[in-house]
Amino acid sequence: MRLALIFMIVAAVVVPMAHAKDSAADKKEVEAWAHSLDKDVVHKMVLEHEHNPLAKDVKKNIRPVLAVHFEPLDYIVCLDQIGSLLHTKNEVHEAVFWQVVFASGDFVEQHPNQAKDKFAYMQVGLEGGLRIYEALLPKNPKARLELLDRLLVMRNEERLLDFVKEHPCDKQ
């Protein structure tokens, strides 16, 4: 069942993108399509990214659609918290970064009554990214990063919200 659902989601993502040309009108059409996706479909895509973040089809098809989908939402991706992941050129760190972005956006979309609670959505985003890091680290030991290890400890000690509050990104 899960495999069939994932196939349907990927097919829904791939078909419009495969037929899109490089023209501005075609890009606008794909953007409009990504923005119109049902929040339940988007949530399933976020979970698929979390479960298979290094899969070629996830990186090529799901990541770009989610990035476009969440772009108009009013939430902050705090680079003070995770910006260093962008400079490592490591695919695990990249996957963690994107999951923080997607899990935060998914929270905002799924919980509109808490959409302005940046501490809540930032914590949820970090938790999503840490689940990827924790799952991929055994097979990718070179991806070990002090920041992420420290965040794992804080999460396990139920102090991740402390980290979020210490890095609130108020200036953005």
C-alpha positions as CSV (number, residue, x, y, z in Angstrom):
1,M,0.0,0.0,0.0
2,R,2.7,2.5,1.0
3,L,4.7,1.7,-2.2
4,A,1.7,2.3,-4.4
5,L,1.0,5.6,-2.6
6,I,4.6,6.7,-3.0
7,F,4.5,5.7,-6.7
8,M,1.4,7.8,-7.2
9,I,2.9,10.8,-5.5
10,V,6.2,10.5,-7.5
11,A,4.2,10.1,-10.7
12,A,2.1,13.2,-9.8
13,V,5.4,15.1,-9.4
14,V,7.3,13.7,-12.3
15,V,4.7,14.0,-15.1
16,P,4.1,17.7,-14.9
17,M,7.9,18.4,-14.4
18,A,8.9,16.1,-17.3
19,H,6.5,17.9,-19.7
20,A,7.6,21.4,-18.6
21,K,9.8,23.3,-20.9
22,D,12.3,25.9,-19.8
23,S,10.1,28.8,-20.7
24,A,8.9,31.2,-18.0
25,A,5.3,30.3,-18.7
26,D,6.0,26.6,-18.2
27,K,7.8,27.3,-15.0
28,K,4.9,29.4,-13.8
29,E,2.6,26.5,-14.6
30,V,4.7,24.0,-12.6
31,E,4.9,26.5,-9.7
32,A,1.1,27.0,-9.8
33,W,0.7,23.2,-9.7
34,A,3.1,22.8,-6.8
35,H,1.3,25.5,-4.8
36,S,-2.1,23.9,-5.5
37,L,-1.2,20.5,-4.1
38,D,-3.4,19.3,-1.3
39,K,-1.8,19.5,2.1
40,D,-2.3,15.8,2.7
41,V,-0.4,14.9,-0.5
42,V,2.4,17.3,0.5
43,H,2.5,15.8,4.0
44,K,3.0,12.3,2.4
45,M,5.8,13.8,0.2
46,V,7.5,15.3,3.3
47,L,7.4,11.9,5.0
48,E,8.7,10.2,1.9
49,H,11.6,12.6,1.9
50,E,12.2,11.8,5.5
51,H,12.2,8.0,4.9
52,N,14.3,8.0,1.7
53,P,16.2,11.3,1.6
54,L,19.0,10.0,-0.6
55,A,16.9,8.2,-3.1
56,K,17.5,9.6,-6.6
57,D,13.8,10.1,-7.4
58,V,13.3,11.9,-4.1
59,K,16.2,14.3,-4.6
60,K,15.3,14.9,-8.3
61,N,11.5,15.1,-8.1
62,I,10.1,15.5,-4.6
63,R,12.6,18.0,-3.2
64,P,12.1,20.6,-5.9
65,V,8.3,20.4,-5.7
66,L,8.3,20.7,-1.9
67,A,10.7,23.7,-2.1
68,V,8.4,25.4,-4.5
69,H,5.2,24.4,-2.6
70,F,6.5,25.8,0.7
71,E,8.0,29.0,-0.7
72,P,4.9,31.2,-0.2
73,L,4.3,30.1,3.4
74,D,5.1,32.6,6.0
75,Y,7.8,30.9,8.1
76,I,11.5,31.3,8.8
77,V,14.2,28.8,8.1
78,C,16.8,29.9,10.6
79,L,20.2,29.7,9.1
80,D,21.7,30.6,12.5
81,Q,20.5,27.2,13.5
82,I,21.4,25.0,10.4
83,G,23.1,27.3,7.9
84,S,26.5,25.5,8.4
85,L,25.0,22.4,6.8
86,L,24.9,24.2,3.4
87,H,28.7,24.5,3.3
88,T,29.7,20.9,3.9
89,K,28.9,19.5,0.4
90,N,27.8,16.3,2.1
91,E,24.6,14.7,0.8
92,V,23.5,13.6,4.3
93,H,23.8,17.2,5.6
94,E,22.0,18.5,2.5
95,A,19.1,16.0,3.2
96,V,19.0,17.1,6.9
97,F,18.8,20.7,5.8
98,W,16.0,20.1,3.4
99,Q,14.1,18.0,5.9
100,V,14.3,20.9,8.4
101,V,12.8,23.2,5.7
102,F,10.1,20.7,4.7
103,A,9.1,19.6,8.2
104,S,8.8,23.2,9.4
105,G,6.7,24.1,6.4
106,D,4.6,21.0,6.8
107,F,3.9,21.9,10.4
108,V,2.9,25.4,9.5
109,E,0.6,24.1,6.8
110,Q,-0.9,21.2,8.9
111,H,-1.4,23.4,12.0
112,P,-2.5,26.8,10.8
113,N,-3.6,27.8,14.4
114,Q,0.1,27.4,15.4
115,A,1.6,28.9,12.2
116,K,3.0,32.0,14.0
117,D,4.6,29.9,16.8
118,K,8.1,29.9,15.3
119,F,9.5,28.0,18.3
120,A,7.1,25.2,17.6
121,Y,7.7,24.9,13.9
122,M,11.5,25.4,14.2
123,Q,11.6,22.6,16.8
124,V,9.5,20.3,14.6
125,G,11.8,21.1,11.7
126,L,14.9,20.3,13.7
127,E,13.4,17.1,14.9
128,G,12.6,16.0,11.4
129,G,16.2,16.7,10.2
130,L,17.6,14.9,13.2
131,R,15.6,11.8,12.4
132,I,17.3,11.7,9.0
133,Y,20.7,12.3,10.5
134,E,20.2,9.5,13.0
135,A,18.9,7.1,10.4
136,L,21.7,7.8,7.8
137,L,24.7,8.1,10.2
138,P,25.3,4.3,10.6
139,K,25.8,3.9,6.9
140,N,27.5,7.2,6.4
141,P,29.9,7.7,9.4
142,K,31.8,10.4,7.5
143,A,28.6,12.5,7.8
144,R,29.2,12.9,11.5
145,L,28.9,16.6,12.4
146,E,29.5,18.2,15.8
147,L,26.5,20.5,15.5
148,L,24.1,17.6,14.7
149,D,25.6,15.4,17.4
150,R,25.0,18.2,19.9
151,L,21.4,18.6,18.7
152,L,20.8,14.9,19.1
153,V,22.0,15.1,22.7
154,M,19.8,18.1,23.3
155,R,16.8,16.3,21.7
156,N,17.4,13.2,23.7
157,E,17.5,15.3,26.9
158,E,14.4,17.2,25.8
159,R,16.3,20.4,25.5
160,L,16.0,21.0,21.8
161,L,13.6,23.9,22.4
162,D,16.3,25.6,24.4
163,F,18.5,25.6,21.3
164,V,15.7,27.0,19.2
165,K,15.2,29.8,21.8
166,E,18.9,30.6,21.9
167,H,18.8,30.9,18.0
168,P,15.4,32.6,17.3
169,C,16.4,34.4,14.1
170,D,14.7,37.6,15.2
171,K,16.6,39.8,12.7
172,Q,15.2,38.0,9.6
